Amino acid sequence: GKAELVGYDSNSKAHNRAKKAGIVDRTEWNLDKAVENADVVVLAVPVGATPEIFKAIGPYLKEGATITDTASTKREVLGWANEILPESVGFVGGHPLAGSGLSGADAATPSLFTDKKFAVISSAKAPQRSVGQVLKIVDDIGSRPFFLSADEHDSFVAAVAHLPAVISTALVSAIAKSPSWREMSKFASDEFGDMSRLAGVDPEVNHGLCSTNPDMIVYWINQMISELQDWRSMIVDENRNSSESPLMNSFINAWEARARWSAGIDPVDFPQQEIPTAGDSMMSMLLGGHMARRLSSMTKDDGQDSTRYRGRRRN
């Protein structure tokens, strides 16, 4: 027969909205009642709330139940599941690569998961039956599942999901601290709106990403700092106006990488082009390009190559 979908939210207003929208068959006011007869329990909560919920539901889960989640970090979640959930249930981590940054029943759309990828990260102890149940749900909502390890998952999402959230928030933070923010804010339009969108996500969600995936995010923040230093060097470099300049080439290469991603075309190797170091650019500003080039060539003749190549440090 048809599965019954039971909903629970700590916010009672969400119950009414979900029922009215036909998202659930019924709701329960108590979390233990919501899960006690469930074959499958799906958690959709900020990742930091996961251990608390595992503790709350553990004693009420029926034997053989499958538990899955939707959080965008996985190493800690699998650790909590292993430590807190009873041995009689199977935990399979899930992460739908979909969504608009909005949350709650009002943001639900029937096609939210259609043709989207869905990461499945199984714990070592999860029975095959539990994995199969999660794959069936993924198939039923129209998504395409793929398997990977928790380490792989957390390193990938740190780069393409968590770093953007940090950069978006840091952008708002840096600009809003300016004494001119009140006047500047009148000029902020689509560019600022696009770049700052992730700073508008529930702070508890963004905080959960950073607190459960810190090492991976810090690695990518370091890569970003290095990248921004490269861009600063290219912008201060006297050759910036040239259409052959590292600055122009960097814009073209990034444009092409994004266009390929947007069109679903496999990426090509990013060119490892020569760019000036901060030291080279500072010399150019202080001494003028001609003198800087002479000094630079002298240091290179001494065997000290002061030019870095983009990409080398990422290997």
Residue pairs with C-beta under 8 A, 6 or more apart in sequence:
3 39
4 25
4 26
5 23
5 24
5 25
6 24
6 25
6 26
6 27
6 28
6 34
6 38
7 15
7 18
7 19
7 23
7 24
7 26
7 27
7 28
7 34
8 15
8 27
8 28
8 30
8 31
8 34
8 35
9 15
9 18
9 27
12 29
14 104
14 105
15 27
15 29
17 104
17 105
17 106
18 24
18 27
18 105
19 26
19 27
21 105
21 108
23 105
23 108
27 34
28 34
31 53
31 56
31 57
31 60
32 56
32 57
32 59
32 60
35 41
35 57
35 60
35 61
35 65
36 60
36 61
36 62
37 62
38 61
38 62
38 65
39 62
39 64
39 65
39 66
39 133
40 65
40 66
40 67
40 68
40 133
40 134
40 137
41 57
41 61
41 65
41 66
41 67
41 68
42 68
42 69
42 70
42 94
42 137
43 50
43 53
43 67
43 68
43 69
43 70
43 71
44 69
44 70
45 53
45 69
45 71
46 71
46 202
46 204
46 205
46 207
46 208
47 71
47 72
47 73
47 76
47 77
47 205
47 208
47 209
47 212
48 204
48 207
48 208
48 211
48 212
49 204
49 208
50 69
50 71
50 76
50 77
50 80
51 80
51 84
54 80
54 81
54 84
54 85
55 84
57 67
58 84
58 85
58 86
59 86
61 67
61 85
61 86
61 88
61 89
63 88
63 89
64 88
64 89
64 90
64 129
65 88
65 89
65 90
66 89
66 90
66 91
66 92
66 129
66 130
66 133
66 134
67 81
67 85
67 89
67 90
67 91
67 92
68 91
68 92
68 93
68 94
68 134
68 137
69 77
69 93
69 94
70 94
70 95
70 96
71 77
71 93
71 95
71 208
71 212
72 95
72 157
72 161
72 162
72 209
73 153
73 154
73 157
73 162
73 208
73 209
73 212
73 213
74 93
74 95
74 121
74 150
74 153
74 154
75 150
75 151
75 154
75 212
75 213
76 212
76 213
77 93
77 150
77 212
78 91
78 93
78 121
78 123
78 150
81 91
81 93
81 123
82 91
82 123
82 125
85 91
87 125
89 130
90 123
90 125
90 126
90 127
90 129
90 130
90 131
91 123
91 125
91 126
91 130
92 120
92 121
92 122
92 123
92 126
92 130
92 131
92 133
92 134
93 119
93 120
93 121
93 122
93 123
93 150
93 153
94 118
94 119
94 120
94 121
94 134
94 138
95 118
95 119
95 121
95 153
95 157
96 113
96 116
96 118
96 119
96 143
97 116
97 117
97 118
97 119
98 112
98 113
98 116
98 118
98 143
99 112
100 107
101 197
101 198
101 200
101 201
103 201
103 202
103 205
111 142
113 141
113 142
113 143
114 141
114 142
114 143
115 142
115 143
115 144
116 142
116 143
116 144
117 143
117 144
117 145
117 146
118 138
118 143
118 144
118 145
118 146
119 145
119 146
119 147
119 148
119 153
120 131
120 134
120 135
120 138
120 145
120 146
120 147
121 147
121 148
121 149
121 150
121 153
122 130
122 131
122 147
135 145
138 144
138 145
139 145
148 156
154 213
154 216
155 216
155 219
157 213
157 216
158 213
158 216
158 217
158 219
158 220
159 216
159 220
161 209
162 209
162 210
162 213
162 216
162 217
162 220
163 217
163 220
163 221
163 224
164 198
165 198
165 199
165 201
165 206
165 209
166 206
166 210
166 217
166 221
167 224
168 195
168 196
168 197
168 198
168 199
169 198
169 199
169 206
171 195
171 196
171 199
172 196
172 199
173 199
175 181
175 184
178 184
198 206
199 206
209 217
210 217
223 314
226 313
229 278
230 250
230 275
230 308
230 310
231 247
231 250
232 278
232 281
233 275
233 276
233 277
233 278
233 280
233 281
234 240
234 245
234 246
234 247
234 250
234 275
234 276
235 247
236 281
236 282
236 284
236 285
237 245
237 246
237 247
237 276
237 280
237 281
237 284
238 284
238 289
239 245
239 246
239 247
239 289
240 247
242 248
246 273
246 274
246 275
246 276
249 271
249 273
250 273
250 275
250 310
253 270
253 271
253 273
256 268
257 267
257 270
260 266
260 267
260 268
261 267
270 310
270 311
271 310
271 311
272 309
272 310
272 311
272 312
273 309
273 310
274 307
274 309
274 310
275 307
275 308
275 309
275 310
276 284
276 307
277 306
277 307
277 308
279 306
280 292
280 296
280 306
280 307
283 291
283 292
283 295
283 296
284 292
287 295
296 306
299 306
300 306
300 307
